[in-house]
Amino acid sequence: MNSVPLRTRGLYAPEYGGSSSSGYGGNGYGNEYGNGYGAAPQQNQTVDFLRNEQDKQFGLLSGKLSEMIHVGSLIGQKIRDSSQLLEDLESGVTRNQSLLDINTQRIKRLSLSATSNPVLWLIFFFFGVLLFLYFLL
């Protein structure tokens, strides 16, 4: 077994299979096969094929990642829009609740003061109908 690492076998010196004319071997790349890795041409083709497949898969993965980033940014924008709509809805509900509370207090005061007057009962009934129509529509 040689003590020279696999990548340097056949690269620089004639005693390891390299050529003294170019300093790198037969065609300038390495050993007697000329590929610099000590592999036969068929193995080199397999390695090239696997690298090409790996590059294709990396390209597909990169494209999918870009799509996911784009979709994530769209989802984030939709969440921000929905949050703004909910805040607007909440302020509208709060405003309507306060108006309803004020009118409920007025009706209670009116009903307490109008226990014997039929006109006030009619007004009370009218406000009840208006509230019913308000919530119905």
Phi, psi and omega in degrees: 000133178283151178269003181274136179302156185301321183289335182264352179296124176082010183264313192249325188242146180297331181291344176257011177103001181272173180257141179277346183285315181258341181088352182234357182115184189317301182248020176094006182241343179159235190282198183293344177270343176081018182250354175079355181246358179078017182251154177289160180303325179295320177294323179296321177295320178296318179297317178297318178298316180295322178295318178297318178297320179296319178297319178297314180296322178295319177298317177296316179297319179296318178297316179297320179297319177297318178298317181296322178296317179297314180297320178299320178292323176295319178297318178299319179294319178297321178296318178296318178297316179296321178297318179295318178297320178295322177296318178297317179297318180297318179294323177294319179294319179297318179296315179294324178296319179293321177296320179295320178297317179297315180292326177295319178296319178298317180294321178297315179296320180294319181291326179289325182274347186248034183291335182247352185261119181292332179293321179291326175296322178295318177296318178300316177297318179299315178297322177297318178295318179298318177296319178299314179294324179298315181283334179288320182269000000 
